[in-house]
């Protein structure tokens, strides 16, 4: 936890990291705007999203990924708050593709940081292994997303669009986005000099060489 806190509180380095922090600041400012303009639920949604936007910084991921994660997260939440998903029926498909993939990647790296799942760099087939685990995480998140939409329609706002075809399409696009995230993990992860390389088991190394 200390390493996450140190990464989160360190000073931004370079224009890209500053841009990512500015996006987080925008998210923070959006909380009262959403709460005043669209009600308490809008404010809670923006607060939850802004909290999640700090995770890429804590994990010291590439600034470009950090920026993309922040932008997509804010677009997704504002689309929900302003009912864009209702007025533009197809809009949730690209959002599911992008956000599911990004969250799956962050989830995988967070679990790897706490050694709940194996670091892909210590595995004999890192790309395939990461793609499988990231896809599983993304699909799981997608299922919970659909469950939340169902709950919202039945208990919060009946205008939320939920249907069998819509849910299957959302899960499909979210799964594809998660596959892409898993396959691009070497690009997403920042290999900093201060980040120790994982210890590779000798038998694993021998299998990789074979």
C-alpha positions as CSV (number, residue, x, y, z in Angstrom):
1,X,0.0,0.0,0.0
2,X,2.9,2.4,0.7
3,X,4.1,2.1,-2.8
4,X,0.7,3.0,-4.2
5,X,0.4,6.0,-1.8
6,X,3.9,7.2,-2.8
7,X,3.1,7.0,-6.5
8,X,-0.3,8.7,-5.9
9,X,1.2,11.6,-4.0
10,X,4.4,12.2,-6.0
11,X,4.8,15.3,-8.2
12,X,3.7,14.9,-11.9
13,X,6.6,14.5,-14.3
14,X,6.2,15.9,-17.8
15,X,3.2,17.3,-19.8
16,X,1.4,14.0,-20.2
17,X,1.3,13.3,-16.4
18,X,0.2,16.9,-15.8
19,X,-2.6,16.5,-18.4
20,X,-3.8,13.3,-16.7
21,X,-3.9,15.2,-13.3
22,X,-5.8,18.0,-15.0
23,X,-8.4,15.5,-16.2
24,X,-8.8,14.2,-12.6
25,X,-9.3,17.8,-11.4
26,X,-12.0,18.2,-14.1
27,X,-13.6,15.1,-12.7
28,X,-13.5,16.5,-9.2
29,X,-15.1,19.8,-10.4
30,X,-17.8,17.8,-12.2
31,X,-19.1,16.3,-9.0
32,X,-21.0,19.4,-7.7
33,X,-22.0,20.3,-11.2
34,X,-23.7,16.9,-11.7
35,X,-25.2,17.0,-8.3
36,X,-26.7,20.4,-8.8
37,X,-27.8,20.0,-12.4
38,X,-28.9,16.3,-12.4
39,X,-29.5,15.4,-8.8
40,X,-27.7,13.5,-6.0
41,X,-27.3,10.3,-8.1
42,X,-25.4,12.2,-10.8
43,X,-23.0,13.6,-8.1
44,X,-22.5,10.2,-6.6
45,X,-21.8,8.7,-10.1
46,X,-19.1,11.4,-10.8
47,X,-17.6,11.0,-7.3
48,X,-17.3,7.2,-7.8
49,X,-15.8,7.7,-11.3
50,X,-13.3,10.3,-10.2
51,X,-12.2,8.0,-7.3
52,X,-11.5,5.3,-9.8
53,X,-9.5,7.7,-12.0
54,X,-6.7,7.8,-9.5
55,X,-5.8,4.1,-9.8
56,X,-3.7,4.4,-13.0
57,X,-1.6,7.1,-11.3
58,X,-1.2,4.9,-8.2
59,X,0.0,2.0,-10.4
60,X,2.3,4.4,-12.3
61,X,0.9,3.3,-15.7
62,X,1.9,5.0,-18.9
63,X,0.6,8.6,-18.9
64,X,-1.0,8.1,-22.3
65,X,-3.1,5.3,-20.9
66,X,-3.9,7.4,-17.8
67,X,-5.2,10.2,-20.0
68,X,-7.3,7.8,-22.1
69,X,-8.7,6.1,-19.0
70,X,-9.8,9.5,-17.5
71,X,-11.4,10.8,-20.7
72,X,-13.3,7.6,-21.4
73,X,-14.5,7.3,-17.8
74,X,-15.8,10.9,-17.8
75,X,-17.5,10.4,-21.1
76,X,-19.1,7.2,-19.9
77,X,-20.4,8.7,-16.7
78,X,-21.7,11.9,-18.3
79,X,-23.4,9.9,-21.0
80,X,-25.3,8.1,-18.2
81,X,-26.1,11.3,-16.2
82,X,-27.4,13.1,-19.3
83,X,-29.3,10.1,-20.6
84,X,-27.3,10.0,-23.8
85,X,-27.6,6.2,-23.7
86,X,-31.3,6.6,-24.0
87,X,-31.4,9.2,-26.7
88,X,-28.7,7.6,-28.8
89,X,-29.3,3.8,-28.7
90,X,-26.0,2.7,-30.2
91,X,-23.8,5.0,-28.1
92,X,-23.4,2.5,-25.3
93,X,-21.7,0.0,-27.6
94,X,-18.4,1.9,-28.2
95,X,-18.5,3.0,-24.5
96,X,-18.7,-0.7,-23.4
97,X,-15.9,-1.6,-25.8
98,X,-13.6,1.1,-24.5
99,X,-14.4,1.3,-20.8
100,X,-14.7,-2.4,-20.3
101,X,-11.3,-2.9,-21.8
102,X,-9.7,-0.1,-19.8
103,X,-11.2,-1.2,-16.5
104,X,-10.2,-4.8,-17.2
105,X,-6.6,-3.8,-17.8
106,X,-6.5,-1.7,-14.6
107,X,-8.1,-4.5,-12.6
108,X,-5.5,-7.0,-13.8
109,X,-2.6,-4.7,-13.0
110,X,-4.1,-3.9,-9.6
111,X,-4.5,-7.7,-8.8
112,X,-0.9,-8.3,-10.1
113,X,0.4,-5.5,-7.8
114,X,-1.1,-7.3,-4.8
115,X,0.1,-10.7,-6.1
116,X,-3.4,-12.0,-6.3
117,X,-2.8,-13.0,-9.9
118,X,0.6,-13.7,-11.5
119,X,2.6,-10.9,-13.1
120,X,2.6,-11.7,-16.8
121,X,6.3,-11.0,-17.1
122,X,7.0,-14.1,-14.9
123,X,4.9,-16.4,-17.1
124,X,6.0,-18.6,-20.0
125,X,3.3,-17.3,-22.3
126,X,2.7,-13.7,-21.0
127,X,0.5,-12.4,-23.8
128,X,-1.9,-15.3,-23.9
129,X,-2.1,-15.6,-20.1
130,X,-2.8,-11.9,-19.7
131,X,-5.4,-11.9,-22.5
132,X,-7.3,-14.7,-20.9
133,X,-7.3,-13.2,-17.3
134,X,-8.1,-9.7,-18.5
135,X,-10.9,-10.9,-20.7
136,X,-12.4,-12.8,-17.7
137,X,-12.1,-9.7,-15.6
138,X,-13.7,-7.6,-18.3
139,X,-16.6,-10.0,-18.8
140,X,-17.2,-10.1,-15.1
141,X,-17.3,-6.3,-14.9
142,X,-19.7,-6.3,-17.9
143,X,-22.1,-8.7,-16.1
144,X,-22.1,-6.5,-13.0
145,X,-22.6,-3.4,-15.3
146,X,-25.7,-5.1,-16.8
147,X,-27.0,-6.1,-13.4
148,X,-26.6,-2.5,-12.2
149,X,-28.6,-1.2,-15.3
150,X,-31.3,-3.7,-14.5
151,X,-31.4,-2.6,-10.8
152,X,-31.5,1.0,-11.9
153,X,-34.4,0.5,-14.3
154,X,-36.5,-1.4,-11.8
155,X,-35.7,0.6,-8.6
156,X,-34.3,4.0,-9.6
157,X,-35.3,5.2,-13.1
158,X,-37.7,3.3,-15.4
159,X,-36.3,5.3,-18.4
160,X,-33.0,3.3,-18.3
161,X,-32.9,1.2,-21.5
162,X,-32.4,-2.5,-20.7
163,X,-33.2,-5.5,-22.9
164,X,-31.9,-8.9,-23.9
165,X,-30.4,-7.8,-27.2
166,X,-28.9,-4.7,-25.6
167,X,-27.3,-6.7,-22.8
168,X,-25.8,-9.3,-25.1
169,X,-24.4,-6.6,-27.4
170,X,-22.9,-4.7,-24.5
171,X,-21.3,-7.9,-23.1
172,X,-19.9,-8.8,-26.6
173,X,-18.4,-5.4,-27.2
174,X,-17.1,-5.3,-23.6
175,X,-15.5,-8.7,-24.0
176,X,-13.8,-7.7,-27.3
177,X,-12.4,-4.6,-25.6
178,X,-11.1,-6.7,-22.8
179,X,-9.3,-9.0,-25.2
180,X,-7.7,-6.0,-26.9
181,X,-6.6,-4.7,-23.5
182,X,-5.0,-8.0,-22.6
183,X,-3.1,-8.3,-25.8
184,X,-1.8,-4.7,-25.4
185,X,-0.7,-5.1,-21.8
186,X,3.0,-4.6,-22.6
187,X,2.1,-1.2,-24.0
188,X,-0.2,-0.3,-21.1
189,X,2.3,-1.2,-18.4
190,X,5.1,1.3,-17.8
191,X,8.5,-0.4,-17.3
192,X,10.1,2.1,-15.0
193,X,13.6,1.7,-13.6
194,X,12.2,2.0,-10.1
195,X,9.9,-1.0,-10.7
196,X,11.5,-4.3,-9.8
197,X,11.2,-7.1,-12.3
198,X,9.4,-10.1,-11.0
199,X,11.4,-13.2,-10.0
200,X,11.1,-15.8,-12.7
201,X,11.0,-19.5,-11.7
202,X,13.9,-21.4,-13.4
203,X,11.6,-24.1,-14.6
204,X,9.3,-21.4,-16.1
205,X,12.3,-19.9,-17.9
206,X,13.3,-23.2,-19.3
207,X,9.8,-23.8,-20.7
208,X,9.8,-20.3,-22.2
209,X,13.2,-20.9,-23.9
210,X,11.9,-24.2,-25.3
